[in-house]
Amino acid sequence: MRLCRRCQQRTSRIYFTHRKPDDGRYGLVDVVCPWVVLKRRPWVRLILPCLEYEGSYRDYITELGNEERYPFPLDFDHADFPAMLAKLEQFRMGVDLPQGFVPSTTYWLVDQQEMIGVANLRHYLNARIERAGGHIGLGVRPRERGKGLGATLLRLTLEQAWARSIQPVHVHCYKHNQASARMILANGGVLDSEIEDGGETIQRYIISPSR
Ligand SMILES: CC(C)(COP(=O)(O)OP(=O)(O)OC[C@H]1O[C@@H](n2cnc3c(N)ncnc32)[C@H](O)[C@@H]1OP(=O)(O)O)[C@@H](O)C(=O)NCCC(=O)NCCS
């Protein structure tokens, strides 16, 4: 665990990387925690999905291209945007859920008029997601990655989990997904176990509220 250079908190760390103008390579330029990222971008906040961000949502999906989408609600058909919002609300309320799904709340991380990331918080675990999936799935739009926003999104989603008395929180990721694993570690994740699934290793982390 390192100290944030700005606020000296020990809880988490972010390597803040920028493209260097001289040689075009990426370099480590700063070490700050998610709270400092929020201070630098004071407009970043977590919201429930709403009509206001329809244009930005469509841009986000285009930006993802053929990439696998995380979390799963990004796969919902959004041609009829209000219908998609209604479906997200049904998931939140636990109404007409597909077989095997538990109620879950989708949050959008937004910065003024732009959507930056999406998180999905499962309200409880069933056997399937306890094994692989966990309580939280999340992703950041490609052009905003590597700036500490994934760790910030996870931190804000964990606050929602604590508010619902969901604890400890299970967060899973593929072992090869280093950005995801480090984002979880930066939020106090403790590796609980690893399992094999479809030829891939899944790491299962547990996060408890800090005292
Ligand atoms: C995983 C994801 C959400 C991380 O978001 P992000 O904004 O890029 O991450 P951050 O900038 O907050 O960085 C978090 C940690 O990952 C590290 N990291 C970021 N990009 C990385 C990369 N490409 N390779 C290795 N580590 C990386 C950071 O250095 C930081 O680690 P540190 O705290 O030890 O320094 C983002 O990469 C993403 O959306 N990926 C696609 C969807 C996905 O894989 N979701 C997770 C499914 S479990």
The ligand as a MOL file (V3000), in Angstrom:
LIG
                    3D

  0  0  0     0  0            999 V3000
M  V30 BEGIN CTAB
M  V30 COUNTS 48 50 0 0 0
M  V30 BEGIN ATOM
M  V30 1 C -11.1310 -2.5470 -15.6750 0
M  V30 2 C -11.4110 -1.0570 -15.8960 0
M  V30 3 C -12.8170 -0.7270 -15.3860 0
M  V30 4 C -10.3790 -0.2360 -15.1080 0
M  V30 5 O -10.7180 1.1300 -15.2540 0
M  V30 6 P -9.5910 2.2380 -15.4470 0
M  V30 7 O -10.2560 3.5580 -15.3240 0
M  V30 8 O -8.8200 1.9710 -16.6860 0
M  V30 9 O -8.6730 1.8940 -14.1960 0
M  V30 10 P -7.8720 2.9150 -13.2720 0
M  V30 11 O -7.2680 3.9900 -14.1010 0
M  V30 12 O -8.7780 3.3220 -12.1410 0
M  V30 13 O -6.7020 2.0000 -12.7370 0
M  V30 14 C -6.9470 0.9800 -11.7880 0
M  V30 15 C -5.6770 0.1730 -11.6350 0
M  V30 16 O -5.4190 -0.5570 -12.8480 0
M  V30 17 C -4.1310 -0.2030 -13.3800 0
M  V30 18 N -4.2830 -0.2070 -14.8250 0
M  V30 19 C -5.0250 0.6400 -15.5700 0
M  V30 20 N -4.9400 0.2820 -16.8560 0
M  V30 21 C -4.1360 -0.8070 -16.9020 0
M  V30 22 C -3.6760 -1.6470 -17.9360 0
M  V30 23 N -4.0370 -1.4330 -19.2160 0
M  V30 24 N -2.8590 -2.6810 -17.6190 0
M  V30 25 C -2.5110 -2.9170 -16.3280 0
M  V30 26 N -2.9380 -2.1570 -15.2990 0
M  V30 27 C -3.7240 -1.1100 -15.5850 0
M  V30 28 C -3.8430 1.1440 -12.8060 0
M  V30 29 O -2.4460 1.3910 -12.7670 0
M  V30 30 C -4.4250 0.9970 -11.4270 0
M  V30 31 O -3.5940 0.1550 -10.6390 0
M  V30 32 P -2.7650 0.6810 -9.3560 0
M  V30 33 O -3.8180 1.2300 -8.4280 0
M  V30 34 O -2.1140 -0.5380 -8.8430 0
M  V30 35 O -1.8450 1.7040 -9.8720 0
M  V30 36 C -11.2770 -0.6680 -17.4000 0
M  V30 37 O -10.0250 -1.0620 -17.8570 0
M  V30 38 C -12.3630 -1.2900 -18.2720 0
M  V30 39 O -13.4580 -0.7350 -18.4060 0
M  V30 40 N -12.0490 -2.4480 -18.8870 0
M  V30 41 C -13.0080 -3.1480 -19.7400 0
M  V30 42 C -14.1520 -3.7330 -18.9500 0
M  V30 43 C -13.6450 -4.6470 -17.8520 0
M  V30 44 O -12.6840 -5.3920 -18.0200 0
M  V30 45 N -14.3250 -4.5770 -16.7080 0
M  V30 46 C -13.9930 -5.3820 -15.5540 0
M  V30 47 C -14.7010 -6.6670 -15.6290 0
M  V30 48 S -14.3720 -7.6270 -14.1530 0
M  V30 END ATOM
M  V30 BEGIN BOND
M  V30 1 1 1 2
M  V30 2 1 2 3
M  V30 3 1 2 4
M  V30 4 1 2 36
M  V30 5 1 4 5
M  V30 6 1 5 6
M  V30 7 2 6 7
M  V30 8 1 6 8
M  V30 9 1 6 9
M  V30 10 1 9 10
M  V30 11 2 10 11
M  V30 12 1 10 12
M  V30 13 1 10 13
M  V30 14 1 13 14
M  V30 15 1 14 15
M  V30 16 1 15 16
M  V30 17 1 15 30
M  V30 18 1 16 17
M  V30 19 1 17 18
M  V30 20 1 17 28
M  V30 21 1 18 19
M  V30 22 1 18 27
M  V30 23 2 19 20
M  V30 24 1 20 21
M  V30 25 1 21 22
M  V30 26 2 21 27
M  V30 27 1 22 23
M  V30 28 2 22 24
M  V30 29 1 24 25
M  V30 30 2 25 26
M  V30 31 1 26 27
M  V30 32 1 28 29
M  V30 33 1 28 30
M  V30 34 1 30 31
M  V30 35 1 31 32
M  V30 36 2 32 33
M  V30 37 1 32 34
M  V30 38 1 32 35
M  V30 39 1 36 37
M  V30 40 1 36 38
M  V30 41 2 38 39
M  V30 42 1 38 40
M  V30 43 1 40 41
M  V30 44 1 41 42
M  V30 45 1 42 43
M  V30 46 2 43 44
M  V30 47 1 43 45
M  V30 48 1 45 46
M  V30 49 1 46 47
M  V30 50 1 47 48
M  V30 END BOND
M  V30 END CTAB
M  END
